[in-house]
Amino acid sequence: MALKERRAEPPGPKSVASMMREAIERNGYKDVKECARSIKVPYDLFNKVVGGHIPKDAQLIEYAKKLNIDHRELILAAYREKAPEEMKRYFNSVQLLDNHNKGVQELSELIDACNAEQLAELLNIARLIRSTPKEYCQKAATLLALYHQLPPEVMQHFDSVVLLTLRSDDLPGLKEFQNAAKKSIAPRSGRRRRLRS
């Protein structure tokens, strides 16, 4: 099967098949059959993968090693192809993920360490942040940054004041904030979850 017969793919994320074809050409093989023979893999399965079939991860890793492809990119491309349409945009290139903010890795580790109840709380917080106007989020981030610059003894005093504020029922504005928070994180079905105070 000659590689030149294939249609050019539209620009965008590369598929497993296109990455394989590029690697075959880059390594100087005239066709799929010659490549399969040279790298000692079964032609039938190899030809299917070059044609668009997605094998198991272990098979992809083997092909990646033999064809000098970044195996992480190949597996990520496979997952992107298998993902539902609305999820595909989350499968960025490995290079983008490698160069991403350290906060993403910290957030992943935090999520992995959470139990079901903690994850539900984290999701509620995320919904609250997403529904909050941008300028309020910026103010909150500034306050957090200032809080982390406080000396430890002042920080402890500040923590105590915050805890007392959260426990008090008669503080002006607190009930309104809690009601607004309940509305913003209520599930779409119409039922509302209780916020802990």
C-alpha positions, 0 to 999 in steps of 0.5 A, a space after each residue: 500500500 503506497 503512502 502517496 495515495 492517502 488524502 491530505 488531512 485538514 490542519 489540526 491535531 494529528 491522528 495516530 494514522 497520520 503520525 504513523 505515516 509521517 514516521 514511515 516517510 521520515 524513516 525512508 520506507 517506500 511503503 507500509 509493507 517494507 516498513 513492517 518487514 524492516 521493524 519486524 511487526 505483523 503487517 496486517 495489524 500495522 497496516 490497519 493502524 496506518 489506515 486508522 485502527 487504534 490498537 492498545 497502548 502497549 502496541 502503540 508504544 512498541 511502534 513509537 520506539 521502532 519508528 522514533 515517535 514520542 510515545 506520549 504524543 502517539 498515545 495522547 492522539 489515540 485517546 483524543 480520537 476515542 474521546 467524545 467530541 465535547 472532550 477532545 479539546 482537553 487532549 492537548 499536545 504533551 509538549 503543551 502539558 509539559 510546559 504548563 503551569 505547575 499549578 495544573 500538576 498540583 491541582 491533579 495531585 490534589 484531586 487524586 488525593 481527595 475522597 468522594 465527599 472532598 471532591 464534591 466540595 471542590 466541585 462546589 467551590 469551582 462552581 462558585 468561582 466560575 459563577 462569580 464575577 471576574 473582578 471579585 475573583 481578582 480581589 479574592 486572589 489579591 487578598 490571598 496573596 496578601 494573606 500569604 505575606 503576613 507574619 505567622 503570628 498575624 496569620 494565626 490571628 487572622 485565621 481566628 477572626 475568619 473562623 469566628 466570622 463564619 460561626 457567627 449568625 448575626 453578622 451583616 452580609 454573611 447570610 446574604 453571601 451564603 444565600 447567593 452561594 447556595 443559589 450559584 452552586 445549586 444543581 441544575 435539577 432544581 434541588 439545592 445542596 446545603 452549604 456547611 457554615 
